[in-house]
Amino acid sequence: MKLSCRVHLLGGRWFSILRDAQEKYVAQYDDNVFRVWSLLDGSPRKVDMGTNTGVQSGCNYTNLQTDLLAYNTAVADTAAKLKLLKTAEDEFAVVNAGQKATTSRLFKVNYKYPVGDLNEYLTSGILQDSSGNYVVKNADTIISQGSSTLPTNYALGTEVTDEHPNLASQGFRVYEAILTTAATHSASDLTTKTTALTTAKTNYDNAVTAEATAYTAYNSEVTSCAITDGQVPSNAYLKDATADDIEFLTLNDYTFVLNKNKEVAMKSTTTAALPNQAFVVINVVAYNVDYKVLLTIGNTTTTFTHSTPAAAVINNNAQAKTDANSIASALATAINNNSSYTAVQVGPGISITSSSSFKIEVRGGSQQDGIYAFQNSVPNVSRLPIQAKNDYKLKIINTTDIDIDDMWVKFETSNGQTYGAGAG
């Protein structure tokens, strides 16, 4: 795999973007431009630099995407044509080499070593006995024997009898064998392969030209969307950032950019103050217990109580059955009877607001956390309800003695309604 890019391969800051098995990329930040290539096939990907201050007016991301796809297609076509050219070259070489007959000299002997003796035997070459008959062998295979005529394509080579006295002692004269191999391909075959090679070379050259043209068009669009130093706003986050100044972190589908040379500071503007609000969650339902909400304004504490029916009553009175929603509804009704507060039942929970600052405490249930409440913070995400008031903001503390893992979240209902199911 190689990167399909002709410039900027050495400078800037390089980093990886590994999302999943099918989304693996290598990226570069250089000259105020992000560039991204696929690690699966090396092809570049379009990077949308936005449309805010600094992006040139001639930048057209639709044209950039079109020209990029055309360039990637041209690169793939060039690779395919190169593969065909190499195949044509290999086939031409074989046919060209097979135009003439070839000759080769064959001679090889081997030995066996029985106890107290040495046996020499021929594996390739020619032996001639005293009667003039030949034994012809090639790669330890007998080609012919017992004939005074050599087989077709074989001829006597250099005599080496004196160099092999063991064979000579058996009454043989020893020769190299000269094997003539006829041409394997005809002139017509060569003409066909020459034409195929010429065609493949032309197709490859045309593909290279088309790739260069596609690259010029693509690079022109990249240049049109490039942000020069003079165009970068003075307050831009990556203004004057060097390769050593920036770091990258990919989490799922998002890659975060950090400019270490940028001073971290809070803005002068502040968010609006949190409203006077609280949220109560009926977490565990039990019979014959009290569920209490204690609300305090100043030094005045008001207790709102709902008592669930005894379990024994259920057999005789179906109306005595209870659940989290009915408990929340009863408590919300009781709280609304006090003019200092407004309560809205939200599923198994209660949203409480007031025009005055207040504190909240909850008690009751059959076990710890049978009912719980929060105002501006919760200890961890497990305390977040799945139904609440839209736009409710609160802090998740996580570790009590460490501030760095604190986070603020906002609840949003799924349908945009004031109250209902949703997510933070």
Protein Blocks (a to p, Z undefined) as FASTA:
>chain_A
ZZddfehklgcjdddddfblmlccddddeehiacdddfklopacdddebjaehiafklcf
klmmmmmmmmmmmmmmmmmmmmmmmmmmmmmmmmmmmmpccddddddddddddehiacdd
dfbdcdddfkopacddeehiafbghiabdcehiacdddfklmmmmlmmnopacddddddd
ddfbdfklmmmmmmmmmmmmmmmmmmmmmmmmmmmmmmmmmmmmpccfklpcfkbfkgoi
afklpccddehjbccdddfkbccdddfbdcdddddddddddfbdcehiacdddddehjac
cddddddddfklmmmomklpccfklmmmmmmmmmmmpmkbccddehjbccdddfbdcddd
deedjbehkbccdfkbcfblklpcfbdcehiacddekpakbcklgccdddddfklpabdc
ddZZ
